[in-house]
Amino acid sequence: MADSGSVATRFKCSMPEKFQLHLAMLALQFGYAGFHVVSRAALNMGISKIVFPVYRNILAFFLLLPFAYFLEKKERPPLTRSFIIQFFLLAIVGIEKVRLDRRDGISKMAGTLFCVAGASVITLYKGPTIYSPTPTLQTAPAAILVASPTLQLGDANGKDWTLGCIFLIGHCLSWSGWLVLQAPVLKKYPARLSFTSYQCFFGVIQFLVIAAFVERDPKAWLVHSGAELFSVLYALPICKSSSISDLFSSWCQQHGKNYTSDQEKQHRLQVFEQNYEYVTRHNSMANATYTLSLNAFADLTSHEFKAKYLGLSLSASDSVIRLNSRSPLHGDDFLKESEIPSSLDWRSKGAVTGVKDQGSCGACWSFSATGAIEGINEIVSGSLVSLSEQELIDCDKSYNAGCGGGLMDYAYEFVIKNKGIDTEEDYPFQGRDRTCNKNKLKQHVVTIDSYVDIPSEDEKQLLHAVATQPVSVGICGSESVFQLYSKGIFTGPCSTSLDHAVLIVGYDSKGGKDYWIIKNSWGKYWGMDGYMHMLRNSGNSKGVCGINTLASYPVKTSPNPPPPDPSPGPTKCSIFTYCSSGETCCCSQRFLGLCLYWKCCGAASAVCCKDNLHCCPHDYPVCDTERNLCLKV
């Protein structure tokens, strides 16, 4: 796991982590610098500018090929004609969305403007020469360079200042475009080693095509000295060490990650690399029934992930509330064995709302509870309504603790006592604890009558319940395999110590393995668009990750209350003046019978007094302005 690897590294090195991060960053920059120096030296020794990248890409391709073939057997999609076309022709338009209402969007725009401004200054203003190579480094005599008609556009030394800056800008745009393009391509083709191998392979083809027209001299392809060979081989480890950094940059681009400091970014890169190795190692296992990926949580250790995203709170006293629930064997709703379908997906029946994202608020319990209420409400009333998790977070404080954790049964108790719950549209999710909105608390859009707790470790009863409606369950979600899950039937390993809440929305079988269909609350970038297939009938009475130990669902028999009458609109005084609902317009200034200025009397259907200063309620319509009284007739 990522976090255990990180701790072991710190212990072994016996040096502060901050120093390690700076040392690693310094070593990488030295490597880049050495790569540029060696490349310049190789070109000065006479290696062709075309031959050098051809050899480098060929060696990199054959070095990566065995690792890509054996380690990514299971997760490598087929190389179709469609992907090859996308690989070459994928457009940049639409990949990057800049939002000027956010800090990161403003930073990107400002950075772009500064870069363009700097490049423009370099292009338009030519200062004194800082470094000029000696004539011995040139491949031709200086006299020939000056006399060449193609080089007279520059200065007396044969330089084309503007053209060089344009090439430099083009190089920067190509490099940044390559980084940006990696995100959508890797999303469609997640086998990263294979993807890099294909890059090297197609790079060889492209340079060979160019060489066929540009480099026709057979002698240019010969390696004349050990120094030339060293310059080619040196580029390989530098390219390899930068591949993780490039992958991390693409991942940050894809998931909109921004860090407060370089130190934090280097630490996240270190965790990301450890998770990358963990994912690669798992996906290379021949008997694995599911795969992992570098999803939106790939820069977190399992401890950090548990602290931010898990929030199922259990204590010894929580067993008391389970005694208050109804028996799962209740009347006509209980299906007979023969009536249970072999497979079921409540999503296809319209009883499941879209996948939601709890963010770093540990209120998974509220999402599980609202999901179960949404399901039974649709089954009974025929209307699928997304309900408010924020209302539970803000207002259900008797036992639950908002983003600090909670339990589904307490949420059901709250909805029953409150006589309903508001919609998500009216009381939207904010991702943090807030003060309870008393007005929204009175909006009883959807109601439930009671709830049922399924006996612990009774998978048969759990199947009966899911065949009737979506069911809330507690699980262990803190393992790295759960954190980085991508697709397939999840079999663990994981503990049965519950720390997360999800919703079972169906079940099915594939390849002789039964599984539950799990709806999570971590957004669509986790798992299979926010869902997981978890092994069912595992042979363990507690189930995989303890899924059979804490299951419950709401019961609904009564109809929802009628929607409240719409409140009357504002009172119109004139074309430009309005008073609020329940107020009366009174003129305070008149001219030639026309009202120039209106005031609002704080009573409906009130009587405006002739002094243009006071008003009286409609049941006390007589104004006594001298005594400042309102009288009955």
DRENRO-27540 format. One record per residue (C-alpha): residue in one letter; x, y, z. Coordinates in nm, 3 decimals, always signed. Layout:
N
> A;X;Y;Z;
...
***
This chain:
633
> M;+0.000;+0.000;+0.000;
> A;+0.104;+0.351;-0.067;
> D;+0.118;+0.469;+0.291;
> S;+0.311;+0.172;+0.426;
> G;+0.566;+0.209;+0.149;
> S;+0.610;+0.574;+0.232;
> V;+0.675;+0.503;+0.599;
> A;+0.923;+0.230;+0.519;
> T;+1.115;+0.463;+0.289;
> R;+1.142;+0.731;+0.555;
> F;+1.269;+0.480;+0.812;
> K;+1.526;+0.333;+0.580;
> C;+1.667;+0.664;+0.464;
> S;+1.680;+0.809;+0.816;
> M;+1.641;+1.163;+0.690;
> P;+1.354;+1.416;+0.699;
> E;+1.091;+1.369;+0.430;
> K;+1.118;+1.733;+0.327;
> F;+1.489;+1.684;+0.256;
> Q;+1.416;+1.367;+0.055;
> L;+1.161;+1.549;-0.161;
> H;+1.396;+1.838;-0.235;
> L;+1.680;+1.594;-0.306;
> A;+1.465;+1.395;-0.548;
> M;+1.352;+1.711;-0.727;
> L;+1.712;+1.833;-0.748;
> A;+1.827;+1.499;-0.888;
> L;+1.555;+1.505;-1.152;
> Q;+1.649;+1.858;-1.261;
> F;+2.016;+1.757;-1.281;
> G;+1.907;+1.463;-1.495;
> Y;+1.717;+1.694;-1.730;
> A;+2.013;+1.929;-1.747;
> G;+2.248;+1.639;-1.820;
> F;+2.015;+1.515;-2.090;
> H;+2.021;+1.852;-2.269;
> V;+2.399;+1.880;-2.232;
> V;+2.460;+1.528;-2.362;
> S;+2.215;+1.580;-2.648;
> R;+2.394;+1.903;-2.745;
> A;+2.728;+1.728;-2.723;
> A;+2.602;+1.440;-2.939;
> L;+2.484;+1.682;-3.208;
> N;+2.816;+1.867;-3.192;
> M;+2.998;+1.535;-3.242;
> G;+2.814;+1.493;-3.568;
> I;+2.518;+1.270;-3.484;
> S;+2.229;+1.347;-3.716;
> K;+1.938;+1.535;-3.564;
> I;+1.712;+1.270;-3.720;
> V;+1.916;+0.959;-3.634;
> F;+1.952;+1.051;-3.266;
> P;+1.576;+1.041;-3.178;
> V;+1.525;+0.731;-3.397;
> Y;+1.781;+0.530;-3.199;
> R;+1.652;+0.668;-2.870;
> N;+1.291;+0.569;-2.947;
> I;+1.393;+0.224;-3.071;
> L;+1.586;+0.146;-2.752;
> A;+1.304;+0.285;-2.533;
> F;+1.048;+0.076;-2.722;
> F;+1.235;-0.252;-2.676;
> L;+1.307;-0.168;-2.312;
> L;+0.938;-0.104;-2.230;
> L;+0.789;-0.377;-2.450;
> P;+0.833;-0.679;-2.215;
> F;+0.707;-0.486;-1.911;
> A;+0.403;-0.358;-2.103;
> Y;+0.324;-0.704;-2.242;
> F;+0.342;-0.902;-1.918;
> L;+0.228;-0.645;-1.659;
> E;-0.072;-0.512;-1.853;
> K;-0.213;-0.827;-2.007;
> K;-0.550;-0.795;-1.834;
> E;-0.614;-0.421;-1.857;
> R;-0.480;-0.354;-2.208;
> P;-0.767;-0.283;-2.451;
> P;-0.726;-0.403;-2.809;
> L;-0.545;-0.165;-3.043;
> T;-0.832;-0.091;-3.280;
> R;-0.829;+0.118;-3.593;
> S;-1.045;+0.373;-3.412;
> F;-0.787;+0.417;-3.135;
> I;-0.500;+0.457;-3.385;
> I;-0.695;+0.735;-3.559;
> Q;-0.771;+0.900;-3.225;
> F;-0.406;+0.865;-3.126;
> F;-0.300;+1.075;-3.424;
> L;-0.597;+1.306;-3.473;
> L;-0.741;+1.370;-3.121;
> A;-0.835;+1.735;-3.111;
> I;-0.727;+1.972;-2.838;
> V;-1.054;+2.168;-2.847;
> G;-1.271;+2.094;-2.543;
> I;-1.006;+1.915;-2.338;
> E;-0.919;+2.207;-2.116;
> K;-1.196;+2.414;-1.956;
> V;-1.084;+2.738;-1.799;
> R;-1.320;+2.870;-1.532;
> L;-1.255;+3.235;-1.453;
> D;-1.479;+3.214;-1.147;
> R;-1.224;+2.990;-0.974;
> R;-0.874;+3.060;-0.848;
> D;-0.712;+2.785;-1.056;
> G;-0.877;+2.916;-1.375;
> I;-0.751;+3.269;-1.311;
> S;-0.400;+3.132;-1.240;
> K;-0.400;+2.936;-1.568;
> M;-0.511;+3.239;-1.766;
> A;-0.258;+3.468;-1.597;
> G;+0.022;+3.215;-1.651;
> T;-0.067;+3.185;-2.019;
> L;-0.068;+3.564;-2.065;
> F;+0.271;+3.599;-1.890;
> C;+0.422;+3.323;-2.106;
> V;+0.290;+3.474;-2.428;
> A;+0.412;+3.818;-2.319;
> G;+0.757;+3.682;-2.238;
> A;+0.781;+3.499;-2.568;
> S;+0.671;+3.812;-2.752;
> V;+0.940;+4.020;-2.581;
> I;+1.207;+3.768;-2.677;
> T;+1.078;+3.760;-3.034;
> L;+1.045;+4.135;-3.086;
> Y;+1.352;+4.253;-2.893;
> K;+1.703;+4.124;-2.965;
> G;+1.947;+4.211;-2.689;
> P;+2.320;+4.143;-2.668;
> T;+2.449;+3.791;-2.727;
> I;+2.493;+3.606;-2.396;
> Y;+2.664;+3.297;-2.534;
> S;+2.820;+3.246;-2.873;
> P;+2.972;+2.907;-2.965;
> T;+3.328;+2.910;-3.091;
> P;+3.383;+2.854;-3.462;
> T;+3.529;+2.508;-3.388;
> L;+3.182;+2.386;-3.282;
> Q;+3.029;+2.475;-3.618;
> T;+2.992;+2.209;-3.883;
> A;+3.093;+2.449;-4.161;
> P;+3.335;+2.744;-4.195;
> A;+3.207;+3.080;-4.079;
> A;+3.261;+3.231;-4.424;
> I;+3.023;+2.979;-4.578;
> L;+2.760;+3.051;-4.313;
> V;+2.774;+3.425;-4.379;
> A;+2.762;+3.381;-4.754;
> S;+2.469;+3.136;-4.749;
> P;+2.164;+3.310;-4.899;
> T;+1.929;+3.117;-4.671;
> L;+2.096;+3.257;-4.359;
> Q;+2.124;+3.623;-4.447;
> L;+1.788;+3.698;-4.284;
> G;+1.956;+3.699;-3.944;
> D;+2.244;+3.896;-3.806;
> A;+2.604;+3.892;-3.925;
> N;+2.672;+3.563;-3.743;
> G;+2.408;+3.376;-3.942;
> K;+2.131;+3.370;-3.680;
> D;+1.761;+3.407;-3.762;
> W;+1.633;+3.555;-3.438;
> T;+1.259;+3.561;-3.518;
> L;+1.251;+3.216;-3.676;
> G;+1.436;+3.067;-3.378;
> C;+1.187;+3.217;-3.133;
> I;+0.897;+3.086;-3.340;
> F;+1.051;+2.737;-3.330;
> L;+1.099;+2.773;-2.953;
> I;+0.734;+2.874;-2.904;
> G;+0.627;+2.585;-3.125;
> H;+0.832;+2.345;-2.913;
> C;+0.668;+2.469;-2.592;
> L;+0.318;+2.447;-2.740;
> S;+0.385;+2.097;-2.873;
> W;+0.519;+1.981;-2.536;
> S;+0.226;+2.127;-2.340;
> G;-0.021;+1.993;-2.597;
> W;+0.133;+1.647;-2.560;
> L;+0.081;+1.664;-2.182;
> V;-0.280;+1.778;-2.221;
> L;-0.360;+1.509;-2.481;
> Q;-0.242;+1.231;-2.251;
> A;-0.541;+1.272;-2.016;
> P;-0.824;+1.189;-2.262;
> V;-0.620;+0.920;-2.440;
> L;-0.527;+0.747;-2.113;
> K;-0.891;+0.761;-2.005;
> K;-0.984;+0.557;-2.314;
> Y;-0.668;+0.344;-2.308;
> P;-0.565;+0.297;-1.940;
> A;-0.268;+0.062;-2.008;
> R;+0.001;+0.324;-1.948;
> L;+0.314;+0.119;-2.021;
> S;+0.157;-0.005;-2.345;
> F;+0.055;+0.351;-2.426;
> T;+0.415;+0.473;-2.378;
> S;+0.544;+0.182;-2.590;
> Y;+0.306;+0.279;-2.870;
> Q;+0.432;+0.637;-2.846;
> C;+0.789;+0.518;-2.896;
> F;+0.683;+0.286;-3.179;
> F;+0.490;+0.553;-3.369;
> G;+0.771;+0.799;-3.294;
> V;+1.015;+0.563;-3.470;
> I;+0.781;+0.543;-3.772;
> Q;+0.741;+0.920;-3.790;
> F;+1.116;+0.985;-3.772;
> L;+1.186;+0.711;-4.028;
> V;+0.943;+0.876;-4.269;
> I;+1.115;+1.211;-4.214;
> A;+1.458;+1.048;-4.250;
> A;+1.358;+0.902;-4.587;
> F;+1.339;+1.257;-4.724;
> V;+1.592;+1.441;-4.507;
> E;+1.866;+1.197;-4.404;
> R;+1.965;+0.992;-4.709;
> D;+2.333;+0.952;-4.625;
> P;+2.392;+0.592;-4.500;
> K;+2.700;+0.704;-4.304;
> A;+2.482;+0.921;-4.080;
> W;+2.331;+0.605;-3.930;
> L;+2.667;+0.473;-3.809;
> V;+2.777;+0.516;-3.445;
> H;+3.138;+0.629;-3.468;
> S;+3.242;+0.639;-3.103;
> G;+3.156;+0.530;-2.749;
> A;+3.065;+0.890;-2.666;
> E;+2.792;+0.889;-2.928;
> L;+2.657;+0.557;-2.797;
> F;+2.664;+0.694;-2.440;
> S;+2.463;+1.000;-2.542;
> V;+2.189;+0.776;-2.683;
> L;+2.180;+0.543;-2.381;
> Y;+2.187;+0.832;-2.132;
> A;+1.852;+0.956;-2.261;
> L;+1.675;+0.632;-2.158;
> P;+1.684;+0.658;-1.775;
> I;+1.607;+1.030;-1.793;
> C;+1.300;+0.957;-2.007;
> K;+1.197;+0.680;-1.767;
> S;+1.237;+0.897;-1.456;
> S;+1.030;+1.171;-1.614;
> S;+0.752;+0.936;-1.731;
> I;+0.593;+0.917;-1.384;
> S;+0.620;+1.293;-1.351;
> D;+0.453;+1.340;-1.691;
> L;+0.185;+1.088;-1.599;
> F;+0.125;+1.273;-1.273;
> S;+0.093;+1.603;-1.461;
> S;-0.165;+1.450;-1.695;
> W;-0.350;+1.301;-1.399;
> C;-0.360;+1.641;-1.223;
> Q;-0.491;+1.795;-1.545;
> Q;-0.764;+1.531;-1.577;
> H;-0.886;+1.560;-1.218;
> G;-0.831;+1.934;-1.167;
> K;-0.575;+1.890;-0.889;
> N;-0.392;+2.195;-0.754;
> Y;-0.153;+2.202;-0.458;
> T;-0.066;+2.485;-0.223;
> S;+0.312;+2.448;-0.247;
> D;+0.588;+2.269;-0.437;
> Q;+0.662;+2.067;-0.126;
> E;+0.303;+1.941;-0.114;
> K;+0.310;+1.864;-0.486;
> Q;+0.631;+1.661;-0.452;
> H;+0.483;+1.467;-0.161;
> R;+0.171;+1.391;-0.366;
> L;+0.392;+1.281;-0.655;
> Q;+0.569;+1.039;-0.422;
> V;+0.238;+0.893;-0.300;
> F;+0.111;+0.880;-0.659;
> E;+0.416;+0.681;-0.769;
> Q;+0.367;+0.432;-0.484;
> N;+0.001;+0.391;-0.576;
> Y;+0.104;+0.347;-0.940;
> E;+0.334;+0.061;-0.844;
> Y;+0.056;-0.089;-0.628;
> V;-0.196;-0.070;-0.914;
> T;+0.050;-0.218;-1.164;
> R;+0.139;-0.503;-0.929;
> H;-0.226;-0.590;-0.864;
> N;-0.332;-0.573;-1.229;
> S;-0.050;-0.811;-1.327;
> M;-0.195;-1.087;-1.104;
> A;-0.331;-1.366;-1.324;
> N;-0.615;-1.464;-1.088;
> A;-0.750;-1.115;-1.013;
> T;-1.124;-1.075;-1.076;
> Y;-1.111;-0.695;-1.075;
> T;-0.869;-0.422;-1.176;
> L;-0.745;-0.104;-1.011;
> S;-0.675;+0.236;-1.165;
> L;-0.520;+0.571;-1.085;
> N;-0.852;+0.736;-1.010;
> A;-0.919;+1.071;-0.840;
> F;-0.783;+0.936;-0.506;
> A;-0.444;+0.819;-0.638;
> D;-0.253;+1.098;-0.458;
> L;-0.375;+0.990;-0.112;
> T;-0.245;+0.728;+0.128;
> S;-0.505;+0.490;+0.269;
> H;-0.490;+0.671;+0.606;
> E;-0.551;+1.010;+0.444;
> F;-0.828;+0.864;+0.233;
> K;-1.004;+0.713;+0.534;
> A;-0.989;+1.040;+0.727;
> K;-1.137;+1.245;+0.440;
> Y;-1.394;+1.024;+0.268;
> L;-1.529;+0.769;+0.517;
> G;-1.789;+0.855;+0.778;
> L;-1.986;+0.557;+0.907;
> S;-1.980;+0.591;+1.288;
> L;-2.056;+0.286;+1.501;
> S;-2.051;+0.250;+1.879;
> A;-2.182;+0.005;+2.137;
> S;-2.491;+0.221;+2.197;
> D;-2.588;+0.205;+1.830;
> S;-2.730;-0.144;+1.883;
> V;-3.016;+0.014;+2.081;
> I;-3.164;+0.195;+1.782;
> R;-3.169;-0.128;+1.584;
> L;-3.412;-0.266;+1.841;
> N;-3.659;+0.009;+1.747;
> S;-3.694;-0.106;+1.388;
> R;-3.958;-0.334;+1.243;
> S;-3.910;-0.703;+1.173;
> P;-3.798;-0.777;+0.816;
> L;-4.082;-1.028;+0.785;
> H;-4.365;-0.781;+0.727;
> G;-4.680;-0.884;+0.545;
> D;-4.726;-0.891;+0.171;
> D;-4.396;-0.714;+0.100;
> F;-4.199;-1.026;+0.188;
> L;-4.123;-1.230;-0.125;
> K;-4.133;-1.605;-0.137;
> E;-3.820;-1.792;-0.243;
> S;-3.970;-1.876;-0.581;
> E;-4.060;-1.511;-0.646;
> I;-3.705;-1.377;-0.614;
> P;-3.564;-1.305;-0.964;
> S;-3.222;-1.444;-1.057;
> S;-3.098;-1.090;-1.126;
> L;-3.227;-0.741;-1.058;
> D;-3.111;-0.384;-1.122;
> W;-3.322;-0.107;-0.969;
> R;-3.149;+0.144;-1.198;
> S;-3.326;-0.005;-1.501;
> K;-3.657;+0.026;-1.313;
> G;-3.609;+0.399;-1.255;
> A;-3.573;+0.378;-0.877;
> V;-3.216;+0.511;-0.849;
> T;-3.104;+0.873;-0.885;
> G;-2.771;+0.970;-1.043;
> V;-2.438;+0.911;-0.868;
> K;-2.360;+1.187;-0.619;
> D;-2.029;+1.308;-0.478;
> Q;-1.985;+1.362;-0.104;
> G;-1.644;+1.527;-0.155;
> S;-1.431;+1.538;+0.159;
> C;-1.741;+1.551;+0.381;
> G;-1.765;+1.224;+0.574;
> A;-2.143;+1.203;+0.537;
> C;-2.165;+0.876;+0.344;
> W;-2.442;+0.772;+0.586;
> S;-2.668;+1.052;+0.461;
> F;-2.617;+0.958;+0.094;
> S;-2.691;+0.593;+0.171;
> A;-3.006;+0.687;+0.365;
> T;-3.143;+0.929;+0.103;
> G;-3.069;+0.675;-0.171;
> A;-3.280;+0.414;+0.007;
> I;-3.565;+0.664;+0.069;
> E;-3.550;+0.780;-0.295;
> G;-3.584;+0.418;-0.407;
> I;-3.885;+0.322;-0.194;
> N;-4.056;+0.654;-0.271;
> E;-4.033;+0.584;-0.645;
> I;-4.156;+0.227;-0.599;
> V;-4.460;+0.339;-0.395;
> S;-4.545;+0.676;-0.553;
> G;-4.402;+0.633;-0.903;
> S;-4.202;+0.957;-0.869;
> L;-3.821;+0.962;-0.850;
> V;-3.715;+1.265;-0.644;
> S;-3.357;+1.342;-0.542;
> L;-3.357;+1.419;-0.169;
> S;-3.147;+1.650;+0.045;
> E;-2.839;+1.508;+0.216;
> Q;-2.761;+1.859;+0.341;
> E;-3.079;+1.864;+0.549;
> L;-2.965;+1.549;+0.729;
> I;-2.613;+1.690;+0.773;
> D;-2.733;+2.024;+0.912;
> C;-3.042;+1.926;+1.110;
> D;-3.006;+1.562;+1.224;
> K;-2.789;+1.632;+1.528;
> S;-2.948;+1.409;+1.794;
> Y;-2.698;+1.131;+1.729;
> N;-2.542;+1.190;+1.387;
> A;-2.254;+1.435;+1.345;
> G;-2.290;+1.566;+0.990;
> C;-1.962;+1.547;+0.800;
> G;-1.808;+1.389;+1.110;
> G;-1.999;+1.064;+1.061;
> G;-2.333;+0.903;+1.134;
> L;-2.563;+0.605;+1.093;
> M;-2.851;+0.540;+0.852;
> D;-3.099;+0.429;+1.121;
> Y;-3.070;+0.766;+1.299;
> A;-3.137;+0.936;+0.965;
> Y;-3.453;+0.730;+0.918;
> E;-3.563;+0.821;+1.273;
> F;-3.507;+1.189;+1.195;
> V;-3.716;+1.180;+0.875;
> I;-3.999;+0.999;+1.057;
> K;-4.006;+1.246;+1.348;
> N;-3.975;+1.546;+1.113;
> K;-4.264;+1.406;+0.906;
> G;-4.065;+1.422;+0.585;
> I;-3.754;+1.547;+0.409;
> D;-3.688;+1.821;+0.154;
> T;-3.555;+1.783;-0.202;
> E;-3.194;+1.824;-0.306;
> E;-3.296;+2.102;-0.544;
> D;-3.450;+2.308;-0.266;
> Y;-3.187;+2.227;-0.001;
> P;-2.871;+2.151;-0.206;
> F;-2.553;+1.977;-0.088;
> Q;-2.275;+2.215;+0.027;
> G;-2.001;+1.968;+0.125;
> R;-1.968;+2.097;+0.481;
> D;-2.158;+2.134;+0.807;
> R;-2.389;+2.436;+0.821;
> T;-2.663;+2.575;+1.044;
> C;-2.996;+2.401;+1.001;
> N;-3.234;+2.595;+0.777;
> K;-3.560;+2.590;+0.976;
> N;-3.768;+2.703;+0.678;
> K;-3.638;+2.417;+0.461;
> L;-3.695;+2.179;+0.750;
> K;-4.069;+2.243;+0.714;
> Q;-4.071;+2.124;+0.353;
> H;-4.203;+1.767;+0.389;
> V;-4.179;+1.651;+0.027;
> V;-4.118;+1.277;+0.084;
> T;-4.215;+1.078;+0.394;
> I;-4.147;+0.731;+0.534;
> D;-4.338;+0.540;+0.800;
> S;-4.075;+0.316;+0.960;
> Y;-3.758;+0.124;+0.882;
> V;-3.628;-0.233;+0.898;
> D;-3.293;-0.365;+1.019;
> I;-3.192;-0.693;+0.858;
> P;-3.041;-0.939;+1.109;
> S;-2.662;-0.933;+1.102;
> E;-2.488;-1.197;+0.888;
> D;-2.815;-1.306;+0.722;
> E;-2.737;-1.285;+0.351;
> K;-3.058;-1.465;+0.258;
> Q;-3.271;-1.197;+0.425;
> L;-3.057;-0.931;+0.259;
> L;-3.129;-1.082;-0.083;
> H;-3.503;-1.084;-0.006;
> A;-3.485;-0.714;+0.087;
> V;-3.289;-0.608;-0.225;
> A;-3.541;-0.794;-0.439;
> T;-3.802;-0.556;-0.292;
> Q;-3.614;-0.222;-0.287;
> P;-3.266;-0.060;-0.265;
> V;-3.100;-0.128;+0.071;
> S;-2.849;+0.073;+0.280;
> V;-2.545;-0.122;+0.403;
> G;-2.227;-0.057;+0.598;
> I;-1.894;-0.185;+0.466;
> C;-1.520;-0.143;+0.511;
> G;-1.407;+0.103;+0.246;
> S;-1.065;+0.204;+0.375;
> E;-0.848;-0.058;+0.199;
> S;-0.630;+0.058;-0.090;
> V;-0.792;-0.196;-0.323;
> F;-1.131;-0.034;-0.250;
> Q;-0.990;+0.318;-0.280;
> L;-0.839;+0.249;-0.626;
> Y;-1.107;+0.008;-0.756;
> S;-1.179;+0.038;-1.128;
> K;-1.395;-0.249;-1.259;
> G;-1.474;-0.619;-1.221;
> I;-1.614;-0.826;-0.933;
> F;-1.453;-0.702;-0.613;
> T;-1.342;-0.987;-0.384;
> G;-1.122;-0.805;-0.132;
> P;-0.907;-0.843;+0.063;
> C;-1.068;-0.609;+0.312;
> S;-1.155;-0.595;+0.680;
> T;-1.505;-0.639;+0.822;
> S;-1.464;-0.334;+1.049;
> L;-1.729;-0.102;+0.907;
> D;-1.632;+0.259;+0.825;
> H;-1.831;+0.345;+0.510;
> A;-2.195;+0.338;+0.395;
> V;-2.321;+0.257;+0.043;
> L;-2.643;+0.148;-0.126;
> I;-2.718;-0.194;-0.280;
> V;-2.925;-0.131;-0.595;
> G;-2.933;-0.483;-0.739;
> Y;-2.757;-0.813;-0.792;
> D;-2.649;-1.041;-1.077;
> S;-2.403;-1.318;-1.172;
> K;-2.115;-1.340;-1.418;
> G;-1.873;-1.623;-1.493;
> G;-2.015;-1.835;-1.213;
> K;-1.970;-1.557;-0.955;
> D;-2.264;-1.385;-0.783;
> Y;-2.229;-1.016;-0.702;
> W;-2.407;-0.716;-0.553;
> I;-2.445;-0.391;-0.751;
> I;-2.318;-0.116;-0.520;
> K;-2.389;+0.256;-0.561;
> N;-2.119;+0.468;-0.398;
> S;-2.112;+0.842;-0.323;
> W;-1.763;+0.929;-0.451;
> G;-1.863;+1.066;-0.791;
> K;-1.852;+0.910;-1.137;
> Y;-1.472;+0.899;-1.156;
> W;-1.455;+0.613;-0.906;
> G;-1.523;+0.253;-1.009;
> M;-1.761;+0.189;-1.297;
> D;-1.910;+0.538;-1.326;
> G;-1.960;+0.544;-0.949;
> Y;-2.068;+0.180;-0.908;
> M;-1.901;-0.142;-0.793;
> H;-1.971;-0.512;-0.833;
> M;-1.900;-0.685;-0.500;
> L;-1.886;-1.062;-0.454;
> R;-2.203;-1.221;-0.315;
> N;-2.224;-1.569;-0.159;
> S;-1.857;-1.552;-0.066;
> G;-1.882;-1.827;+0.196;
> N;-1.816;-1.580;+0.477;
> S;-2.128;-1.508;+0.684;
> K;-2.021;-1.145;+0.726;
> G;-1.977;-1.104;+0.353;
> V;-1.699;-0.927;+0.166;
> C;-1.599;-0.615;+0.360;
> G;-1.871;-0.693;+0.618;
> I;-2.155;-0.610;+0.377;
> N;-2.394;-0.857;+0.549;
> T;-2.356;-0.713;+0.899;
> L;-2.531;-0.372;+0.894;
> A;-2.815;-0.355;+0.641;
> S;-3.137;-0.154;+0.672;
> Y;-3.409;+0.000;+0.459;
> P;-3.703;+0.242;+0.503;
> V;-4.068;+0.138;+0.487;
> K;-4.327;+0.355;+0.313;
> T;-4.702;+0.289;+0.311;
> S;-4.852;+0.637;+0.336;
> P;-4.871;+0.885;+0.047;
> N;-4.659;+1.198;+0.048;
> P;-4.827;+1.517;+0.173;
> P;-4.972;+1.742;-0.100;
> P;-4.738;+2.013;-0.219;
> P;-4.788;+2.345;-0.038;
> D;-4.983;+2.616;-0.215;
> P;-4.755;+2.851;-0.402;
> S;-4.699;+3.170;-0.210;
> P;-4.856;+3.481;-0.368;
> G;-4.628;+3.696;-0.573;
> P;-4.518;+4.051;-0.496;
> T;-4.771;+4.334;-0.490;
> K;-4.732;+4.569;-0.785;
> C;-4.749;+4.940;-0.699;
> S;-4.643;+5.087;-1.034;
> I;-4.442;+4.985;-1.336;
> F;-4.118;+5.014;-1.142;
> T;-4.227;+4.961;-0.779;
> Y;-4.326;+4.640;-0.594;
> C;-4.406;+4.544;-0.236;
> S;-4.351;+4.200;-0.091;
> S;-4.626;+3.943;-0.062;
> G;-4.859;+4.028;+0.229;
> E;-4.785;+4.404;+0.209;
> T;-4.992;+4.695;+0.075;
> C;-4.872;+4.976;-0.151;
> C;-4.928;+5.325;-0.001;
> C;-4.841;+5.646;-0.178;
> S;-4.628;+5.888;+0.025;
> Q;-4.582;+6.170;-0.229;
> R;-4.827;+6.292;-0.493;
> F;-4.816;+6.556;-0.764;
> L;-5.116;+6.653;-0.974;
> G;-5.291;+6.336;-0.866;
> L;-4.999;+6.114;-0.963;
> C;-4.800;+5.917;-0.707;
> L;-4.431;+5.994;-0.724;
> Y;-4.310;+5.776;-0.438;
> W;-4.451;+5.454;-0.290;
> K;-4.403;+5.293;+0.051;
> C;-4.498;+4.945;+0.167;
> C;-4.740;+4.895;+0.457;
> G;-4.662;+4.578;+0.652;
> A;-5.020;+4.442;+0.637;
> A;-5.224;+4.282;+0.363;
> S;-5.523;+4.477;+0.222;
> A;-5.443;+4.769;+0.455;
> V;-5.594;+5.119;+0.450;
> C;-5.353;+5.399;+0.364;
> C;-5.402;+5.709;+0.581;
> K;-5.447;+6.051;+0.423;
> D;-5.133;+6.192;+0.587;
> N;-4.933;+5.969;+0.349;
> L;-4.729;+5.849;+0.646;
> H;-4.939;+5.582;+0.817;
> C;-5.159;+5.284;+0.737;
> C;-5.416;+5.071;+0.925;
> P;-5.518;+4.702;+0.902;
> H;-5.830;+4.627;+0.702;
> D;-6.026;+4.530;+1.021;
> Y;-5.935;+4.867;+1.183;
> P;-5.988;+5.091;+0.880;
> V;-6.030;+5.433;+1.051;
> C;-5.710;+5.638;+1.076;
> D;-5.682;+5.867;+1.379;
> T;-5.357;+6.035;+1.290;
> E;-5.375;+6.286;+1.573;
> R;-5.373;+6.015;+1.838;
> N;-5.179;+5.776;+1.615;
> L;-5.453;+5.510;+1.639;
> C;-5.641;+5.272;+1.407;
> L;-6.014;+5.241;+1.495;
> K;-6.301;+5.017;+1.398;
> V;-6.599;+5.163;+1.219;
***
